[in-house]
Amino acid sequence: MYKVYFRQAMQMLRQNKFFSIVYITGTGLAITMVMVLAILYYFRTGNITPESNRDRMMIIQHGKILNKEKGEGNGSSKLSYPTIKECFYPLQKPEAVTAILPIGEQIEFIQVQGNNDVYNGLVMGTDVAFWKVFQFKFLSGKPYTEEEFTSGIKKAVVSESLARRLFNTSDATGKTFLLNFEEYQVSGVVEDVSSITKYCYAEMWIPFTNRPEQIQGSKWCNYLLGHMIVCILAKEPGDFDAIRQEAEELCKRYSDGNPQFNYVLNGQPDTVLRAWLHEEDSFNMPDYLKIYLQFVLVVLLLLLVPSINLTGMTASRMKKRMEELGIRKAFGAQNRTLLMQILYENLLLTLLGGLIGLLLSYGLICSLKGWLLGNYGWDGTSLVASIDLSPGMLINPAIFGYTLLFCLVLNLMSALIPAWRALGRPIVDAINDK
């Protein structure tokens, strides 16, 4: 039966070339805008190596302090290492907890001894648990050990591209270089990391114990706030609420021991999606329900406006087919069978438009990736060496699933009502096209 529908749909395409071209183009443009949003959503929340466990990750990007005497907020910022040690390292519910000193906290000077060429690289400070939370692929060597981290030995893991830049080879384990004019040794080399994975993206990773002044925090807030973030790997997504509750209890206990300030998490730890929505405002807790509803409304509008135009085109086509539909009903064809055929024919046009829309959305993402996917510091400087989009990121089941879903929705919105009204007409009127 579906083969017959397919042949009839192809025949309709050939008979109504102008209609088909306009319909497919309109569908493609509608799908393009929606798919740009869907791809951005996937890039920010999907499981992409080395952030392969985003569905189990929770993020703490900042905290807020409240003056105990005045009962009002004094400030908000990222976290300090003393706060992390007291409030988050002791968590028992998660599988792993890692503290991170993000890239961009200072200008980094990287060079090989005896070479005057200096490279301003992107350096991230991590602990040992970092290599458990994020799934890096080591080309050579291994990460620094717990003992090396605790003692502050100057070792580093470097990306493949940085290793080739410094040593003209990716097999750089054991080689030495200068970081900010201090000698470091390469502990391991990993595959390059996409800047889309913002919580672990860098060109070099070092133990943050080498930077005691940066991790200690700020004196004005009794060292409660600083420059670090925390990533938590839950055993399963169902543990999120329990982890939040445990973190709140530890923070309350920590605040009780501080004579001046209370430390507030503002609903954190966040899921990766909520962290994306929360990253711009460290002082207030966003209204997530409102944001979700706004996002759904935008998607519906992007689908509704073109569907109204496509509905008119479908209704015009139905009018030309009234005699055909009336004759088939006279010979016993059921409305349900005819409706499914019309929807199937329309779906073929919609899928062709969806394919065009998907390709156009890929083109927009790639051409505007610096604007859509860039990561910038507080002073507007770029915190990415390059934005690389591999075929595996663009061609994956999740994005194809989004495309198919939006095509099905648009197909129903544009074809169901005209088809249903056409099939509701009496047989005699349909045959005579009255």
C-alpha positions in Angstrom: 0.0 0.0 0.0 2.8 2.4 0.9 4.6 1.7 -2.3 1.4 2.7 -4.2 1.3 5.9 -2.1 4.9 6.6 -2.9 4.4 6.1 -6.6 1.4 8.4 -6.6 3.3 11.0 -4.6 6.1 11.0 -7.1 3.6 11.3 -10.0 2.1 14.3 -8.2 5.6 15.9 -7.9 6.1 15.5 -11.7 2.6 16.8 -12.6 2.8 19.8 -10.3 6.4 20.9 -10.5 5.8 24.6 -9.7 3.6 23.7 -6.6 6.2 21.1 -5.5 9.1 23.5 -5.8 7.3 26.3 -3.9 6.1 23.9 -1.2 9.5 22.2 -0.7 11.3 25.5 -0.6 8.8 26.9 2.0 9.2 23.8 4.1 13.0 24.0 3.8 13.1 27.6 5.0 10.8 26.8 8.0 12.8 23.8 9.0 16.1 25.7 8.7 15.4 28.1 11.5 14.0 25.5 13.8 17.0 23.1 13.1 19.5 25.9 13.9 17.9 26.1 17.4 17.8 22.2 17.6 21.5 21.9 16.6 22.6 24.6 19.1 20.6 22.8 21.8 22.3 19.5 20.9 25.7 21.1 20.9 25.1 22.5 24.4 23.4 19.5 26.0 24.2 16.4 24.0 26.8 13.8 25.0 29.8 14.9 22.9 33.3 13.6 23.7 35.0 14.3 26.0 31.8 15.5 27.8 30.4 12.1 27.0 28.2 12.0 30.2 26.4 15.3 30.0 23.2 13.5 30.8 24.7 12.7 34.2 26.6 15.9 34.8 25.8 18.8 37.1 27.6 22.1 37.2 28.3 24.7 39.9 29.5 27.9 38.1 29.2 30.5 40.8 27.9 31.2 44.3 26.5 34.2 46.1 27.3 35.5 49.6 24.7 37.1 51.9 25.7 39.4 54.8 24.5 37.8 58.0 23.8 41.1 59.7 22.1 42.9 56.8 20.5 39.8 55.3 21.2 41.0 51.8 23.5 40.0 49.0 27.1 41.3 49.0 28.3 39.8 45.7 28.5 36.7 43.5 31.3 35.1 41.6 32.9 31.7 40.9 34.1 29.5 43.7 37.3 29.4 45.8 39.2 26.2 46.5 38.6 26.4 50.2 34.8 26.5 49.6 35.1 23.6 47.1 37.0 21.5 49.7 34.4 22.1 52.4 31.2 22.0 50.3 31.6 19.8 47.3 34.6 17.4 47.6 32.9 15.7 50.6 29.7 14.9 48.5 28.9 11.2 48.9 26.1 10.8 46.4 28.0 11.5 43.1 30.3 9.1 41.3 33.0 11.9 41.0 33.5 15.6 41.8 36.1 17.7 40.0 37.2 21.3 40.5 38.3 23.3 37.6 40.3 26.5 37.1 38.9 27.6 33.7 40.8 29.0 30.8 41.1 32.7 30.4 42.0 33.6 34.0 45.4 34.9 32.9 47.6 35.3 29.8 49.6 32.2 29.2 53.1 32.2 27.6 54.2 28.8 26.2 57.5 28.2 24.5 60.2 25.5 24.0 63.5 26.1 25.6 66.0 27.6 23.1 63.2 28.8 20.9 62.1 32.5 20.9 58.7 31.8 19.5 56.1 32.4 22.2 52.5 31.0 21.9 49.6 32.4 24.0 47.8 29.2 24.7 44.7 28.1 26.6 45.6 26.5 29.9 43.1 24.9 32.3 43.8 23.9 35.9 42.3 20.6 37.1 42.5 18.0 39.8 42.9 14.2 39.3 39.1 13.5 39.2 38.8 15.6 36.1 40.1 12.7 34.0 37.3 10.5 35.4 34.5 13.0 34.8 35.6 13.7 31.2 36.5 11.0 28.7 39.7 12.1 26.9 41.5 9.9 24.4 45.2 9.7 25.3 47.5 9.3 22.3 50.5 8.9 24.5 51.4 9.1 28.2 48.8 9.5 31.0 47.3 12.1 33.3 49.2 13.3 36.4 48.7 11.2 39.5 47.2 12.2 42.8 50.6 12.4 44.4 51.9 14.7 41.6 48.7 16.8 42.0 49.1 17.2 45.8 52.8 18.0 45.6 52.3 20.5 42.8 54.8 18.9 40.5 54.9 20.9 37.2 53.5 18.4 34.8 51.0 19.0 32.0 48.7 17.2 29.6 48.7 18.8 26.2 46.5 18.5 23.1 47.8 16.9 19.9 47.8 20.2 18.0 49.8 22.0 20.7 52.3 19.1 20.9 52.9 19.3 17.2 53.2 23.1 17.4 55.8 22.8 20.1 57.7 19.6 19.3 56.6 18.8 15.7 55.3 15.4 16.9 52.3 14.1 18.9 54.6 11.7 20.7 55.7 14.4 23.2 55.5 12.5 26.5 58.4 13.3 28.7 59.5 16.4 26.8 59.8 19.7 28.6 58.7 23.3 27.8 58.3 26.6 29.5 54.9 27.8 30.7 55.1 31.4 31.9 58.9 31.0 32.0 58.7 27.9 34.4 59.7 24.5 33.2 57.0 21.9 32.8 57.1 18.3 31.7 54.5 16.7 29.3 52.7 13.9 31.2 50.5 12.9 28.3 49.1 13.9 24.9 45.3 13.8 24.1 43.3 14.2 21.0 42.2 17.8 20.3 39.1 18.8 22.1 36.2 20.7 20.5 35.5 24.1 21.9 31.8 23.1 22.1 32.7 21.0 25.2 33.3 24.2 27.2 33.8 22.7 30.6 36.9 20.8 29.6 38.1 22.6 26.5 41.7 23.8 26.6 45.0 23.2 24.8 46.8 22.3 28.0 45.8 21.0 31.4 47.9 21.3 34.5 47.4 20.7 38.3 45.8 23.8 39.7 47.9 23.3 42.8 50.6 25.0 40.8 48.6 28.2 41.1 47.9 28.7 44.8 47.1 32.4 44.5 44.4 31.9 41.9 42.6 29.1 43.7 42.7 30.6 47.1 39.9 33.1 46.4 39.3 36.7 47.3 40.0 38.2 50.7 37.0 40.7 50.6 34.6 37.7 50.9 36.6 35.7 53.5 37.8 33.5 50.6 34.3 32.1 49.9 34.4 33.2 46.3 37.1 32.9 43.7 37.9 31.8 40.1 36.9 28.1 40.0 33.9 26.0 39.0 32.8 22.5 39.9 31.6 19.6 37.7 29.8 16.7 39.3 29.2 13.3 37.7 26.1 11.6 39.1 25.8 7.8 39.1 22.4 8.3 37.3 20.2 11.3 36.5 17.7 10.2 39.2 20.3 11.3 41.8 20.2 15.0 40.9 17.8 16.0 43.6 19.6 14.1 46.3 22.9 15.7 45.2 21.4 19.2 45.4 20.0 18.5 48.9 23.4 17.1 50.1 25.2 20.1 48.6 22.8 22.5 50.3 23.4 20.8 53.7 27.2 21.0 53.3 26.9 24.7 52.3 24.7 25.5 55.3 27.2 23.8 57.6 30.0 25.8 55.9 28.1 29.1 56.3 27.4 28.4 60.0 31.2 28.4 60.6 31.6 31.8 58.8 31.0 34.8 61.1 30.2 37.3 58.4 28.6 35.6 55.3 26.1 32.9 54.3 27.1 31.0 51.1 24.1 30.5 48.7 24.0 28.2 45.7 20.9 29.7 44.0 19.5 26.3 43.1 22.7 24.7 42.0 24.2 22.2 41.1 22.6 22.7 37.7 22.0 20.2 34.9 24.0 21.0 31.8 20.9 22.6 30.2 20.2 24.8 33.3 23.8 25.7 33.6 23.7 27.0 30.0 20.7 29.1 30.8 22.2 30.2 34.2 25.7 31.2 33.1 25.0 34.9 32.4 23.5 35.8 35.8 25.4 34.7 38.8 23.4 36.7 41.3 19.8 35.6 40.6 18.1 32.2 40.0 16.5 32.2 36.6 12.8 31.3 36.1 13.5 28.1 34.2 9.8 27.4 33.5 9.4 30.8 31.9 12.5 30.2 29.7 11.3 26.8 28.6 7.9 28.2 27.7 9.5 31.0 25.7 11.6 28.5 23.8 8.6 26.3 23.0 6.7 29.4 21.9 9.5 30.4 19.5 9.6 27.0 18.0 5.8 26.9 17.5 5.8 30.3 15.9 8.6 29.3 13.5 6.5 26.3 12.5 3.1 28.0 12.7 3.7 30.9 10.3 5.0 28.8 7.4 2.3 26.1 8.1 -0.4 28.7 7.5 1.0 29.5 4.1 1.5 25.8 3.3 -2.1 25.1 4.5 -3.4 27.5 1.8 -1.4 25.8 -0.9 -2.6 22.4 0.3 -6.2 23.5 0.2 -5.7 24.8 -3.3 -4.4 21.4 -4.4 -7.2 19.6 -2.6 -9.7 21.7 -4.6 -8.2 20.5 -7.9 -8.4 16.9 -6.7 -12.0 17.0 -5.5 -13.3 15.0 -8.5 -10.7 12.3 -8.0 -11.5 12.0 -4.3 -15.3 12.0 -5.0 -14.9 9.1 -7.5 -12.8 7.1 -5.2 -15.3 7.6 -2.3 -18.1 6.5 -4.7 -16.3 3.2 -5.3 -16.0 2.6 -1.6 -12.8 4.2 -0.5 -12.9 5.2 3.2 -12.1 8.7 4.4 -9.4 7.2 6.7 -7.6 5.6 3.7 -7.8 8.7 1.6 -6.7 10.9 4.5 -3.6 8.7 5.2 -2.7 8.8 1.5 -2.9 12.6 1.4 -0.9 12.9 4.5 1.7 10.4 3.2 2.0 12.4 -0.1 2.4 15.6 1.8 4.9 14.0 4.1 7.1 13.2 1.1 7.2 16.8 0.1 7.8 17.9 3.7 10.7 15.4 4.1 12.3 16.7 0.9 11.9 20.2 2.3 13.3 19.0 5.7 16.4 17.6 4.0 17.0 20.9 2.3 16.4 22.8 5.6 18.8 20.5 7.4 21.5 21.2 4.8 20.8 24.9 5.0 21.0 24.8 8.8 24.4 23.1 8.6 25.6 25.8 6.3 24.3 28.6 8.7 25.9 26.9 11.7 29.3 26.5 9.9 29.3 30.0 8.5 28.2 31.7 11.8 29.9 29.3 14.2 32.1 32.1 15.7 29.1 34.0 16.7 26.8 31.1 17.7 29.4 28.8 19.3 32.1 31.2 20.5 33.3 31.4 24.1 34.5 34.8 25.3 36.1 36.1 28.4 34.9 39.0 30.6 36.8 41.5 28.4 35.5 40.2 25.1 38.6 38.2 24.1 38.0 34.9 22.4 38.7 31.8 24.6 38.9 29.3 21.7 41.8 28.6 19.4 39.4 27.4 16.7 35.9 26.1 16.5 36.0 22.7 14.8 32.8 20.8 13.9 33.5 17.2 13.1 31.1 15.2 10.8 30.1 13.1 13.8 28.8 16.2 15.6 26.6 17.3 12.7 25.6 13.9 11.4 24.1 12.0 14.3 20.8 10.3 15.3 19.7 13.1 17.6 19.8 15.8 14.9 18.1 13.6 12.4 15.5 12.8 15.0 14.8 16.5 15.6 14.5 17.0 11.8 12.0 14.1 11.4 10.0 15.3 14.4 9.6 18.8 13.1 8.8 17.5 9.6 6.0 15.4 11.0 4.6 18.3 13.1 4.7 20.7 10.1 3.1 18.0 7.9 0.2 17.6 10.3 -0.2 21.4 10.8 -0.3 22.1 7.1 -2.1 19.2 5.6 -4.5 17.7 8.1 -7.2 20.5 8.1 -7.4 21.0 4.3 -7.5 17.2 3.8 -10.2 16.7 6.4 -12.4 19.5 5.0 -12.1 18.1 1.5 -13.0 14.6 2.5 -16.0 15.8 4.5 -17.8 17.0 1.4 -20.7 14.9 0.0 -19.7 12.5 -2.8 -22.0 14.2 -5.4 -20.6 17.7 -4.6 -17.1 16.4 -4.8 -17.6 14.7 -8.2 -19.2 17.8 -9.6 -16.6 20.0 -7.8 -19.3 22.2 -6.2 
